[in-house]
Every structure is written in structure tokens, then in C-alpha cells.
Amino acid sequence: MLQKKAKIFTKILISTNSEKIAKISEKHGGSCPSLRRKKFADDYTTTSEVLFNVIQSFKTQDSTYHCCICPTNPLIDYKNLRKTFLHFKKNNFDSLFAVLNYPHSVLRSFKIKKKNIYYKYPKNKNVRSQDLENFVNDPGSFYFFKTKKFMITKKLFSKNTSFYILPKYSHIDIDTREDLNFAKEIFKIRKL
């Protein structure tokens, strides 16, 4: 289990509404003190709502820090976790997000309307993408945060939130069957 290899966690707690997943997690060194309530197990509940409930349910409010590792990214590397946590702790951030660079600036993006495309930002249509500001996104990988601050604000993002840019090929967000198949292919390649 990558959390153990990182050597930065005192507890590995699993939040799930599935008994099957809870048992698999416990078999691999995690702990699931209770199943997640149905109210917090739908497609519309925010990560912050789930985390607040988990911290209360698992009674971990006294922990200085928490880390949320999203289960939809099996490519997370324990070295990145460790490096990120040390950066987060050393700089006294309230929270830290793992992020990805967009491959090209979103300022050259298009909108789709029916069968046509249009520039979202027409003023940039003749500007080279490498000359435009680049952006990052939250790929739903992992977050570190100070427990006390989070429990007061119920927000992961604050003015004192920092980032860790994930290496280019260290992430896949599994949302579809196609994503899952792609992840399986990556694991096959890694075993070669």
C-alpha cells in the first residue's frame, strides 16, 4: 500500500459505503471504522462534505494534518506523497493540492455549439499557445490539509493553499470504462 511506503501517515483510514471495498482495504493495511452514510455517498456530495463527515465519524479531529487520497487515481507514487507532505509542512500551508498542468493554454480553447466550434477567447486566436499564460487543474489526486483550520472553515481551499505539480504521466483519473482500460495498460507496461 503506497501510504505505508510514504512513511508519513500514522493511520490509513478508508471511507467507503461498500463492505467489499472496506474488507479489501483492511486486508491491505487500511482501516474502515464505519461505512460511509448514504447521504455522503452520491455523485453530488462535495469532497469537503465527505471529509468533514469522515473526520467527525472517525473521531480524528485531534490529528494535526489529514491527507485525502482519491481512489480514482491508482498511479499516485509514494515518493510524490512524501515530497509533497514535507513541502506542505515546511511552508506551513493550510492546504495543498496536487495539480496537473494543462497541456496547452486554455486561453486558446474552443466552445462547441451544435456542429461548430468557436474560440472561447477570440482575442487570442492569433497568439501562439506558448506565449499565453498556462493553467493547472485539480485532477482529483490528493490533498493535504490542516485539520483544525478545515474543521472551522469546512473548506479545503483558502488564501494559504499551495500546490504540487504532478509529473506529466503520473496521473489518470478513472471516471469511465475507457479510463480503467487505459490504467490497466499502463500497469502492464510498468511490469515489463
C-alpha positions as CSV (number, residue, x, y, z in Angstrom):
1,M,0.0,0.0,0.0
2,L,1.6,3.3,-1.2
3,Q,0.5,5.1,2.0
4,K,2.7,2.8,4.1
5,K,5.7,3.2,1.7
6,A,5.4,7.0,2.1
7,K,6.2,6.7,5.8
8,I,4.3,9.9,6.7
9,F,1.0,8.5,7.9
10,T,0.1,7.3,11.4
11,K,-3.3,6.0,10.3
12,I,-4.7,4.9,7.0
13,L,-8.5,5.3,7.1
14,I,-10.8,4.3,4.3
15,S,-14.1,6.0,3.7
16,T,-16.5,3.9,1.6
17,N,-20.1,2.8,1.6
18,S,-19.1,-0.7,0.3
19,E,-18.4,-3.6,2.7
20,K,-16.4,-5.3,-0.1
21,I,-14.1,-2.3,-0.5
22,A,-13.8,-2.0,3.3
23,K,-12.7,-5.6,3.6
24,I,-10.2,-5.3,0.7
25,S,-8.7,-2.1,2.3
26,E,-8.4,-3.7,5.7
27,K,-6.7,-6.8,4.1
28,H,-4.0,-4.3,2.7
29,G,-3.4,-2.4,6.0
30,G,-6.1,0.2,5.9
31,S,-8.9,0.7,8.5
32,C,-12.6,1.4,7.9
33,P,-14.1,2.1,11.3
34,S,-17.6,2.5,9.8
35,L,-19.2,2.6,6.4
36,R,-20.0,6.0,4.9
37,R,-23.6,7.0,5.3
38,K,-25.7,7.0,2.1
39,K,-26.1,10.8,2.3
40,F,-22.4,11.2,1.7
41,A,-22.0,8.5,-1.0
42,D,-23.7,10.0,-4.0
43,D,-22.3,11.8,-7.1
44,Y,-23.2,15.3,-5.8
45,T,-21.7,15.4,-2.4
46,T,-18.5,17.5,-2.3
47,T,-15.2,16.3,-1.2
48,S,-15.2,18.8,1.6
49,E,-18.6,17.5,2.9
50,V,-17.3,13.9,2.8
51,L,-14.1,14.8,4.6
52,F,-15.8,16.8,7.3
53,N,-18.2,13.9,8.0
54,V,-15.3,11.3,7.9
55,I,-13.2,13.3,10.4
56,Q,-16.2,13.6,12.7
57,S,-17.3,9.9,12.3
58,F,-13.8,8.5,12.7
59,K,-13.0,11.0,15.5
60,T,-9.7,12.2,14.1
61,Q,-10.3,15.9,14.9
62,D,-7.1,15.9,17.1
63,S,-4.8,14.9,14.2
64,T,-2.7,17.9,13.1
65,Y,-3.0,17.0,9.4
66,H,-5.1,14.9,7.1
67,C,-4.5,13.8,3.6
68,C,-7.2,12.8,1.2
69,I,-6.1,10.3,-1.4
70,C,-8.7,9.9,-4.1
71,P,-9.3,6.2,-5.1
72,T,-9.8,7.0,-8.8
73,N,-6.0,7.6,-9.4
74,P,-4.1,4.4,-8.9
75,L,-0.9,5.9,-10.4
76,I,-0.1,8.0,-7.3
77,D,3.5,7.5,-6.3
78,Y,4.5,7.3,-2.6
79,K,7.6,9.4,-3.4
80,N,5.4,12.3,-4.6
81,L,3.2,11.9,-1.5
82,R,6.2,12.2,0.8
83,K,7.8,15.1,-1.1
84,T,4.5,17.0,-1.2
85,F,3.8,16.5,2.5
86,L,7.3,17.7,3.5
87,H,6.8,20.8,1.3
88,F,3.3,21.4,2.8
89,K,4.5,21.0,6.4
90,K,7.8,23.0,6.0
91,N,5.9,26.0,4.5
92,N,3.0,26.0,7.0
93,F,0.3,26.0,4.3
94,D,-3.3,25.5,5.3
95,S,-3.8,23.1,2.5
96,L,-2.0,21.8,-0.6
97,F,-3.5,20.4,-3.8
98,A,-1.8,18.0,-6.2
99,V,-2.3,19.6,-9.7
100,L,-1.6,19.0,-13.3
101,N,-0.5,21.4,-16.0
102,Y,-2.9,21.7,-18.9
103,P,-1.0,20.5,-22.0
104,H,-1.9,23.8,-23.7
105,S,-3.2,27.1,-22.5
106,V,-6.9,27.2,-22.0
107,L,-6.8,30.7,-23.4
108,R,-6.8,29.1,-26.9
109,S,-9.7,26.8,-26.1
110,F,-12.8,26.3,-28.2
111,K,-16.5,26.1,-27.4
112,I,-18.8,23.6,-29.1
113,K,-22.2,24.7,-30.3
114,K,-24.1,22.0,-32.2
115,K,-21.8,21.1,-35.1
116,N,-19.5,24.1,-35.0
117,I,-16.6,25.3,-32.8
118,Y,-15.9,28.8,-31.7
119,Y,-13.0,30.4,-29.9
120,K,-13.8,30.8,-26.2
121,Y,-11.3,33.8,-26.2
122,P,-11.3,35.2,-29.7
123,K,-8.7,37.9,-28.9
124,N,-6.2,35.0,-28.6
125,K,-6.8,33.3,-31.9
126,N,-3.6,34.6,-33.4
127,V,-1.4,34.3,-30.3
128,R,0.9,31.3,-30.1
129,S,-0.2,29.0,-27.2
130,Q,3.3,29.1,-25.7
131,D,3.0,32.8,-25.4
132,L,-0.2,32.6,-23.3
133,E,-0.5,32.1,-19.6
134,N,-0.7,28.4,-18.6
135,F,-3.1,27.0,-16.1
136,V,-3.3,24.0,-13.8
137,N,-6.2,21.8,-12.8
138,D,-7.2,19.7,-9.9
139,P,-7.2,16.1,-11.2
140,G,-8.7,14.7,-8.1
141,S,-5.5,13.0,-6.9
142,F,-4.6,14.0,-3.3
143,Y,-4.9,16.9,-0.9
144,F,-3.1,17.7,2.4
145,F,-4.7,20.0,4.9
146,K,-4.5,21.2,8.5
147,T,-7.3,19.6,10.4
148,K,-8.2,22.4,12.8
149,K,-8.4,25.0,10.0
150,F,-10.6,22.7,7.8
151,M,-13.0,21.8,10.7
152,I,-13.6,25.6,11.3
153,T,-14.0,26.7,7.7
154,K,-15.2,23.4,6.1
155,K,-13.2,24.4,3.0
156,L,-10.1,22.8,1.5
157,F,-9.2,25.9,-0.4
158,S,-8.0,29.1,1.3
159,K,-5.7,32.1,0.7
160,N,-2.9,29.9,2.2
161,T,-3.4,27.0,-0.2
162,S,-0.4,25.8,-2.2
163,F,0.2,23.2,-4.9
164,Y,2.4,20.4,-6.1
165,I,2.6,19.9,-9.9
166,L,2.4,16.2,-10.6
167,P,4.8,14.8,-13.2
168,K,3.2,14.6,-16.6
169,Y,2.5,10.8,-16.8
170,S,1.8,10.2,-13.1
171,H,-1.9,10.5,-13.2
172,I,-5.1,9.1,-14.6
173,D,-8.5,10.0,-13.2
174,I,-10.7,6.9,-13.6
175,D,-14.2,8.0,-14.3
176,T,-15.1,5.8,-17.3
177,R,-14.6,2.2,-18.5
178,E,-12.1,3.7,-21.1
179,D,-10.1,5.3,-18.3
180,L,-10.0,2.0,-16.4
181,N,-8.8,0.1,-19.5
182,F,-6.1,2.7,-20.1
183,A,-4.9,2.4,-16.5
184,K,-4.7,-1.4,-16.9
185,E,-2.5,-0.9,-19.9
186,I,-0.2,1.5,-18.0
187,F,0.2,-1.1,-15.2
188,K,1.1,-3.8,-17.8
189,I,3.8,-1.5,-19.2
190,R,5.1,-0.8,-15.7
191,K,5.5,-4.5,-15.1
192,L,7.7,-5.0,-18.2
